[in-house]
């Protein structure tokens, strides 16, 4: 078995254990928080992912989406790094915004279920729309597709 495949499988096992721990912790939070549990979990998950994006924007760090884009089959030209930095910041802010909206759902402004559905639709639309924008902003890379993005993310984590 190639070392890249071995690393991907061992990384996948760690990832699956982390997801299992998150599910268990989420279940405990939902039980402990009662009716507000789902909103609390949504706040924490959105904040954690937003923080993951934001921490890569610190000086001396490579932005998360830049890391992924460098693993794309077309590569990433130097002039595209500003775009991926801005995109990393954008996703961090979007997810932080959804964390705030879920916190407001805990106050009864709307239901967590409705907001979760709206967040899923909005994030999917933003993800797909970004591919069209990237194809226009960086035409030398060819047509950007969600499939290429997923392959680049997997390639990054397998390295």
NORKA-V109080 format. One record per residue. N is the residue number from 1. SS is DSSP state (alpha for helix, beta for strand, coil for the rest). NEAR is the number of other ideal C-beta (glycine too) atoms within 10 Angstrom. Layout:
# NORKA-V109080
n = {N & N}
ss = {SS & SS}
near = {NEAR & NEAR}
This chain:
# NORKA-V109080
n = {1 & 2 & 3 & 4 & 5 & 6 & 7 & 8 & 9 & 10 & 11 & 12 & 13 & 14 & 15 & 16 & 17 & 18 & 19 & 20 & 21 & 22 & 23 & 24 & 25 & 26 & 27 & 28 & 29 & 30 & 31 & 32 & 33 & 34 & 35 & 36 & 37 & 38 & 39 & 40 & 41 & 42 & 43 & 44 & 45 & 46 & 47 & 48 & 49 & 50 & 51 & 52 & 53 & 54 & 55 & 56 & 57 & 58 & 59 & 60 & 61 & 62 & 63 & 64 & 65 & 66 & 67 & 68 & 69 & 70 & 71 & 72 & 73 & 74 & 75 & 76 & 77 & 78 & 79 & 80 & 81 & 82 & 83 & 84 & 85 & 86 & 87 & 88 & 89 & 90 & 91 & 92 & 93 & 94 & 95 & 96 & 97 & 98 & 99 & 100 & 101 & 102 & 103 & 104 & 105 & 106 & 107 & 108 & 109 & 110 & 111 & 112 & 113 & 114 & 115 & 116 & 117 & 118 & 119 & 120 & 121 & 122 & 123 & 124 & 125 & 126 & 127 & 128 & 129 & 130 & 131 & 132 & 133 & 134 & 135 & 136 & 137 & 138 & 139 & 140 & 141 & 142 & 143 & 144 & 145 & 146 & 147 & 148 & 149 & 150 & 151 & 152 & 153 & 154 & 155 & 156 & 157 & 158 & 159}
ss = {coil & coil & alpha & alpha & alpha & alpha & alpha & alpha & alpha & alpha & alpha & alpha & alpha & alpha & alpha & alpha & alpha & alpha & alpha & alpha & alpha & alpha & alpha & alpha & alpha & alpha & alpha & alpha & alpha & alpha & alpha & alpha & alpha & alpha & alpha & alpha & alpha & alpha & alpha & alpha & alpha & alpha & alpha & alpha & alpha & alpha & alpha & alpha & alpha & alpha & alpha & alpha & alpha & alpha & alpha & coil & coil & coil & coil & coil & coil & coil & coil & alpha & alpha & alpha & alpha & alpha & alpha & alpha & coil & coil & coil & coil & coil & coil & coil & alpha & alpha & alpha & alpha & alpha & alpha & alpha & alpha & alpha & alpha & alpha & alpha & alpha & alpha & alpha & alpha & alpha & alpha & alpha & alpha & alpha & alpha & alpha & alpha & alpha & alpha & alpha & alpha & alpha & coil & coil & coil & coil & coil & alpha & alpha & alpha & alpha & alpha & alpha & alpha & alpha & alpha & alpha & alpha & alpha & alpha & alpha & alpha & alpha & alpha & alpha & alpha & alpha & alpha & alpha & alpha & alpha & alpha & alpha & coil & alpha & alpha & alpha & coil & coil & coil & coil & alpha & alpha & alpha & alpha & alpha & alpha & alpha & alpha & alpha & alpha & alpha & alpha & alpha & coil}
near = {6 & 8 & 8 & 11 & 10 & 11 & 13 & 17 & 12 & 10 & 14 & 13 & 10 & 10 & 12 & 10 & 10 & 10 & 10 & 10 & 10 & 14 & 11 & 10 & 12 & 17 & 12 & 12 & 15 & 16 & 9 & 10 & 14 & 8 & 9 & 17 & 18 & 20 & 25 & 20 & 21 & 22 & 21 & 16 & 16 & 21 & 18 & 12 & 17 & 19 & 14 & 14 & 21 & 19 & 12 & 18 & 16 & 8 & 4 & 4 & 12 & 14 & 23 & 22 & 25 & 20 & 19 & 22 & 27 & 17 & 17 & 20 & 10 & 15 & 11 & 20 & 12 & 6 & 10 & 20 & 16 & 11 & 19 & 21 & 17 & 13 & 21 & 24 & 16 & 14 & 21 & 21 & 13 & 18 & 22 & 17 & 14 & 23 & 20 & 13 & 19 & 24 & 16 & 14 & 22 & 17 & 9 & 9 & 10 & 14 & 12 & 20 & 11 & 10 & 19 & 16 & 11 & 13 & 18 & 10 & 10 & 13 & 14 & 11 & 10 & 13 & 12 & 11 & 10 & 19 & 15 & 11 & 13 & 22 & 14 & 8 & 14 & 18 & 10 & 9 & 18 & 12 & 11 & 21 & 13 & 12 & 9 & 17 & 18 & 11 & 15 & 20 & 17 & 15 & 16 & 15 & 15 & 17 & 12}
